[in-house]
Amino acid sequence: MTATPAFASRSYSARSRRAQAHGIDRLVMRLSMAALLWARRRADRAELARDDLVRLRQQSEAAERREHESALLAARVR
């Protein structure tokens, strides 16, 4: 049976801690994260085909038109 001394686990945990990023390193990390998030959003937008985008725009314009016409009708009734 093997026993590890108590000091071995303490010294290992002290060595395994990571140093926190400071200054330029932190700036580079934040910039790279922002670029990654921007690229993901851009890629998600590019997944829709042109036909789908046109259809979605037509649907939203039709909904706005219906809302506008119903608002005009409500204004006439009063």
Stockholm file with secondary structure:
# STOCKHOLM 1.0

chainA/1-78         MTATPAFASRSYSARSRRAQAHGIDRLVMRLSMAALLWARRRADRAELARDDLVRLRQQSEAAERREHESALLAARVR
#=GR chainA/1-78 SS CCCCCHHHHHHHHHHHCCCCCCTHHHHHHHHHHHHHHHHHHHHHHHTSCHHHHHHHHHHHHHHHHHHHHHHHHHHHHC
#=GC SS_cons        CCCCCHHHHHHHHHHHCCCCCCTHHHHHHHHHHHHHHHHHHHHHHHTSCHHHHHHHHHHHHHHHHHHHHHHHHHHHHC
//
